[in-house]
Amino acid sequence: MMNDRVPERDLSRLAVPRWGRLVETGDRYEPYRLVDADGAVVAPVAVFFQELLAAGKAAATVRSYGMDLLRWWRPVNCTMSQS
């Protein structure tokens, strides 16, 4: 019997630059790219996005994960200041 479960990925090990942005490509096979501050594609994230698409996830899911990845690594300036 086949198992339709997608293997879990530990996103805590995914290397993401501190500064970057999510770029919409208009390509249905690569709808979004996460790029660093210099505009270079973040390779580990590109692989993750391809895995999501291969598992049948929608482009909106890829966008959602991309936005989450950016949010997770953004500095929180207002709560990190020292007194």
N, CA, C and O of each residue as an XYZ file, in Angstrom:
332
protein
N       0.835     -1.166      0.000
C       0.000      0.000      0.000
C       0.888      1.240      0.000
O       1.859      1.308      0.753
N       0.563      2.210     -0.831
C       1.364      3.427     -0.944
C       0.962      4.412      0.146
O      -0.203      4.503      0.531
N       1.926      5.121      0.615
C       1.700      6.136      1.632
C       1.809      7.499      0.963
O       2.847      7.813      0.380
N       0.760      8.314      1.034
C       0.746      9.628      0.394
C       1.335     10.727      1.275
O       1.309     11.900      0.902
N       1.850     10.366      2.409
C       2.412     11.376      3.305
C       3.675     11.968      2.716
O       4.508     11.261      2.150
N       3.801     13.260      2.857
C       5.006     13.968      2.437
C       5.961     13.965      3.621
O       5.552     14.264      4.743
N       7.234     13.630      3.387
C       8.173     13.630      4.509
C       8.272     15.017      5.134
O       8.236     16.031      4.436
N       8.397     15.045      6.446
C       8.498     16.317      7.142
C       9.889     16.906      6.942
O      10.873     16.178      6.814
N       9.953     18.214      6.918
C      11.233     18.902      6.772
C      11.447     19.757      8.010
O      10.540     20.455      8.464
N      12.659     19.694      8.549
C      13.012     20.510      9.705
C      13.473     21.867      9.194
O      14.629     22.029      8.805
N      12.567     22.844      9.195
C      12.880     24.162      8.659
C      13.866     24.934      9.529
O      14.421     25.938      9.083
N      14.090     24.488     10.750
C      15.047     25.177     11.608
C      16.471     25.027     11.078
O      17.357     25.787     11.472
N      16.701     24.071     10.202
C      18.032     23.860      9.622
C      18.190     24.531      8.257
O      19.244     24.420      7.631
N      17.176     25.208      7.804
C      17.209     25.862      6.502
C      17.914     27.212      6.640
O      17.487     28.065      7.419
N      18.986     27.400      5.885
C      19.759     28.640      5.954
C      19.099     29.712      5.098
O      18.923     29.540      3.891
N      18.743     30.805      5.730
C      18.089     31.925      5.055
C      18.849     33.191      5.412
O      19.195     33.393      6.575
N      19.118     34.058      4.423
C      19.840     35.288      4.725
C      19.020     36.222      5.613
O      17.791     36.156      5.643
N      19.719     37.081      6.326
C      19.029     38.027      7.207
C      18.174     38.989      6.405
O      17.081     39.351      6.842
N      18.652     39.416      5.230
C      17.915     40.360      4.394
C      17.600     39.703      3.067
O      18.455     39.057      2.461
N      16.398     39.867      2.631
C      15.997     39.312      1.349
C      14.555     39.658      1.055
O      13.908     40.417      1.777
N      14.077     39.082     -0.018
C      12.683     39.340     -0.393
C      12.168     38.169     -1.212
O      12.937     37.361     -1.733
N      10.868     38.101     -1.310
C      10.211     37.084     -2.108
C       9.816     37.722     -3.436
O       9.173     38.772     -3.463
N      10.206     37.077     -4.542
C       9.965     37.616     -5.879
C       8.994     36.711     -6.621
O       9.195     35.498     -6.692
N       7.943     37.302     -7.171
C       7.006     36.552     -8.000
C       7.581     36.480     -9.410
O       7.989     37.500     -9.966
N       7.618     35.261    -10.003
C       8.272     35.075    -11.296
C       7.313     35.038    -12.477
O       7.704     35.362    -13.598
N       6.058     34.647    -12.242
C       5.129     34.465    -13.343
C       5.273     33.106    -14.023
O       4.559     32.811    -14.981
N       6.190     32.286    -13.531
C       6.441     30.946    -14.075
C       5.703     29.926    -13.207
O       5.926     29.866    -11.998
N       4.835     29.132    -13.808
C       4.047     28.202    -12.985
C       4.895     27.097    -12.369
O       4.480     26.472    -11.393
N       6.083     26.846    -12.929
C       6.969     25.821    -12.371
C       7.906     26.368    -11.294
O       8.538     25.603    -10.565
N       7.988     27.665    -11.202
C       8.749     28.330    -10.144
C       8.063     29.671     -9.872
O       8.573     30.722    -10.261
N       6.910     29.630     -9.207
C       6.105     30.851     -9.056
C       6.753     31.928     -8.184
O       6.492     33.117     -8.366
N       7.595     31.513     -7.240
C       8.240     32.475     -6.343
C       9.688     32.077     -6.116
O      10.045     30.898     -6.138
N      10.512     33.094     -5.896
C      11.918     32.881     -5.531
C      12.208     33.718     -4.296
O      11.749     34.854     -4.178
N      12.965     33.151     -3.390
C      13.450     33.920     -2.258
C      14.870     34.339     -2.617
O      15.724     33.492     -2.878
N      15.119     35.639     -2.631
C      16.437     36.150     -3.004
C      17.037     36.909     -1.834
O      16.324     37.436     -0.980
N      18.376     36.955     -1.813
C      19.060     37.675     -0.740
C      19.139     39.160     -1.080
O      18.556     39.603     -2.069
N      19.850     39.919     -0.273
C      19.929     41.370     -0.447
C      20.547     41.765     -1.788
O      20.260     42.842     -2.311
N      21.395     40.898     -2.344
C      22.039     41.178     -3.625
C      21.216     40.689     -4.813
O      21.609     40.896     -5.961
N      20.085     40.046     -4.555
C      19.235     39.540     -5.629
C      19.550     38.127     -6.063
O      18.970     37.636     -7.031
N      20.469     37.451     -5.358
C      20.823     36.066     -5.687
C      19.801     35.109     -5.066
O      19.364     35.300     -3.931
N      19.434     34.094     -5.820
C      18.476     33.099     -5.339
C      19.085     32.327     -4.170
O      20.250     31.935     -4.224
N      18.306     32.111     -3.124
C      18.744     31.317     -1.971
C      18.484     29.850     -2.327
O      17.343     29.389     -2.291
N      19.547     29.126     -2.668
C      19.442     27.775     -3.218
C      18.677     26.789     -2.332
O      17.814     26.080     -2.849
N      18.947     26.706     -1.019
C      18.207     25.741     -0.201
C      16.695     25.997     -0.211
O      15.901     25.058     -0.169
N      16.313     27.254     -0.266
C      14.888     27.597     -0.294
C      14.292     27.237     -1.649
O      13.149     26.785     -1.722
N      15.056     27.433     -2.725
C      14.585     27.062     -4.061
C      14.289     25.560     -4.130
O      13.296     25.144     -4.726
N      15.147     24.764     -3.525
C      14.923     23.315     -3.485
C      13.664     22.998     -2.689
O      12.856     22.167     -3.103
N      13.500     23.657     -1.551
C      12.319     23.451     -0.718
C      11.051     23.808     -1.485
O      10.069     23.067     -1.437
N      11.062     24.942     -2.195
C       9.899     25.344     -2.985
C       9.584     24.312     -4.068
O       8.413     24.020     -4.312
N      10.602     23.758     -4.718
C      10.384     22.738     -5.741
C       9.766     21.479     -5.133
O       8.907     20.847     -5.749
N      10.200     21.118     -3.931
C       9.618     19.967     -3.250
C       8.147     20.202     -2.932
O       7.327     19.293     -3.056
N       7.819     21.414     -2.525
C       6.415     21.735     -2.248
C       5.569     21.576     -3.514
O       4.500     20.966     -3.481
N       6.053     22.125     -4.620
C       5.316     22.024     -5.884
C       5.200     20.582     -6.348
O       4.146     20.168     -6.832
N       6.279     19.810     -6.204
C       6.263     18.399     -6.604
C       5.271     17.593     -5.767
O       4.740     16.583     -6.228
N       5.027     18.040     -4.542
C       4.077     17.360     -3.660
C       2.638     17.791     -3.939
O       1.711     17.357     -3.255
N       2.457     18.652     -4.953
C       1.110     19.067     -5.327
C       0.592     20.297     -4.610
O      -0.598     20.602     -4.679
N       1.471     21.003     -3.925
C       1.044     22.218     -3.214
C       0.832     23.349     -4.214
O       1.483     23.398     -5.258
N      -0.079     24.250     -3.885
C      -0.403     25.385     -4.748
C       0.669     26.468     -4.641
O       1.436     26.516     -3.679
N       0.703     27.333     -5.652
C       1.637     28.464     -5.641
C       1.407     29.341     -4.411
O       2.355     29.902     -3.862
N       0.160     29.459     -3.981
C      -0.147     30.252     -2.789
C       0.525     29.664     -1.544
O       0.907     30.406     -0.639
N       0.670     28.349     -1.493
C       1.358     27.711     -0.374
C       2.839     28.051     -0.400
O       3.440     28.327      0.638
N       3.424     28.031     -1.595
C       4.837     28.395     -1.740
C       5.035     29.836     -1.272
O       5.985     30.128     -0.546
N       4.144     30.734     -1.684
C       4.232     32.132     -1.260
C       4.125     32.245      0.252
O       4.885     32.986      0.877
N       3.196     31.523      0.837
C       3.000     31.566      2.280
C       4.251     31.117      3.034
O       4.674     31.762      3.993
N       4.837     30.001      2.588
C       6.073     29.530      3.223
C       7.200     30.541      3.040
O       7.982     30.769      3.962
N       7.288     31.148      1.855
C       8.320     32.145      1.613
C       8.193     33.337      2.537
O       9.185     33.811      3.091
N       6.975     33.823      2.703
C       6.747     34.947      3.609
C       7.071     34.556      5.050
O       7.637     35.349      5.802
N       6.709     33.334      5.427
C       7.024     32.864      6.781
C       8.527     32.783      7.002
O       9.023     33.181      8.056
N       9.259     32.269      6.011
C      10.715     32.164      6.145
C      11.339     33.544      6.324
O      12.244     33.712      7.140
N      10.873     34.512      5.583
C      11.393     35.872      5.749
C      11.081     36.409      7.137
O      11.937     37.032      7.766
N       9.892     36.179      7.612
C       9.475     36.678      8.927
C      10.281     36.039     10.056
O      10.642     36.712     11.022
N      10.561     34.746      9.936
C      11.271     34.035     11.003
C      12.671     34.571     11.220
O      13.177     34.522     12.341
N      13.310     35.081     10.180
C      14.699     35.508     10.306
C      14.853     37.015     10.358
O      15.981     37.508     10.353
N      13.783     37.751     10.405
C      13.871     39.211     10.505
C      14.198     39.591     11.950
O      13.652     39.006     12.885
N      15.079     40.561     12.130
C      15.345     41.011     13.506
C      14.130     41.746     14.064
O      13.408     42.432     13.341
N      13.931     41.587     15.333
C      12.809     42.264     15.995
C      13.417     43.411     16.794
O      13.729     43.263     17.976
N      13.578     44.536     16.144
C      14.288     45.665     16.739
C      13.619     46.227     17.971
O      14.300     46.580     18.934
N      12.306     46.318     17.963
C      11.635     46.967     19.099
C      11.712     46.165     20.392
O      11.640     46.747     21.474
N      11.854     44.862     20.309
C      11.900     44.060     21.539
C      13.318     43.600     21.876
O      13.538     43.022     22.940
N      14.278     43.845     20.989
C      15.634     43.371     21.217
C      16.558     44.457     21.795
O      17.719     44.178     22.095
N      16.064     45.659     21.950
C      16.924     46.742     22.436
C      17.262     46.528     23.903
O      16.461     46.026     24.692
N      18.484     46.931     24.233
C      18.929     46.790     25.626
C      18.742     48.118     26.337
O      18.900     49.184     25.741
N      18.406     48.045     27.603
C      18.207     49.282     28.386
C      19.433     49.596     29.186
O      19.461     50.593     29.907
